[in-house]
Amino acid sequence: QVQLVESGGGLVQPGGSLRLSCAYSGSIFSASIMGWYRQAPGKQRDLVASIFRGGTTNYADSVKGRFTISRDNAKNTVFLQMNSLKSEDTAVYYCNTYPVRSQVDWGQGTQVTVSS
């Protein structure tokens, strides 16, 4: 069974922090670059961070210096540490392979709301 389960979202004040987790299952992920994506209502779903199996990372300019992606290959888990959160970070956050593949369905995502 190929599955992605995101967790850790919630309501946080501007300047606060959250740590998101993504548990994945299925051999299709074993050699994949993994990424975190986000989508706000009415907007395109965008890649915000990615990580190779060996640990090399890439970030969108909008989150550089604030977000950190990491992974635990033994536990089949990807994390996104989000610091100095801004209102414009409000979105549903998803994990998936990079690039996305047609045989992998998106998970439910986890809602992050940054508001006073």
N, C-alpha and C positions, 0 to 999 in steps of 0.2 A: 504494500500500500504506500503510495506517494502522498505525503502529507506535510503541511506547514502550519504551525500553531504559534501565533504571536501573542505576547502578553506583556504587561508592565505599564501600559498607558494609564492615563488618568488626568485629573485636573491639577494644574500647578500654576503658581503665581509667576509673573515675569521675573527673570533672574534665577529661577529655581532649576532643579535638576530632576531627571528621570532616567531610569535604566530599563531599556526594553530587551526582551528575550525572544528568541525564535528557536523553537525545537523543530527539527526536520527529520523525516524518516524516508527511507528508500535509497537504494543503491545509486540512483541517478545523481544524487548529490555528492557522491564520494570524491569526485575530481572537479567539482564545480567551483567557479568563482561565485560567492554569495554576496547579495546586496540588500540594502534597506532602501525602500521606496516610500514616497508619501504622496497623498492626494488630498487636496482641499476641495470642498464643494465647488463644482463648476470649473475646475482646473484639471490640467493634465497630470497624470501620475508620473512623477519624476524620480530618477535615481539620485539618492543623496550620499550614499557611501557604498563602497564595495571592498571585498577582501579576498585575496587568494588563499588557497589552502596553506601556503607557507607563511602567511602573515602580511604580505605586501598590501597596502591600503591605498585607496583613492577617495577623494571627497569632492562634492560639489562646492563651488566657491561660497555659496550661501551659508554653509555650515562649518567651513574650515576654521580650526582653532577652538571650536565649541563642542563638536561631536567627535566621538571616538568609536570606531567599529572594531570588534574583536571576535574571535571564535575559539571554541573548544572542540577540536575535531573528534576527540575521544567520546565526548558527550553529545555530539551532533547538535550543537547549539551555537547560535550567533547572537551577539549582544550589540546594543547601541547605547552608549553612555552619552546623554545629552545634558550639557551644562549651559548656563547663561541663556536660558530659554527666552525667546521672544514671542510676541503674539503671532507673528507671521510663521512660526513653526507649527501652529495649530493645523492638524491634518490627521487623517487615518494613515498609520504607518504599517507597511507590509514588508515581509522578507520574501526573497525569491532568488533564483539563480540569476547570474548576469552573463550573457544576455538571457532574457526570459525564453522559455521553451514551451512549445504548444502542448506537450504532454504533461506539463506541470500546471495544475490549477492554483489560482491565487487562494491564500488562506482568508480568514475572516478579517484580518487586520486588527490593530489596536488603536483606539482613539486617544490622541494627545490634544488636550485643550490648555492653552496658556492664556490665562485671564486673571484680572484682579477681582 
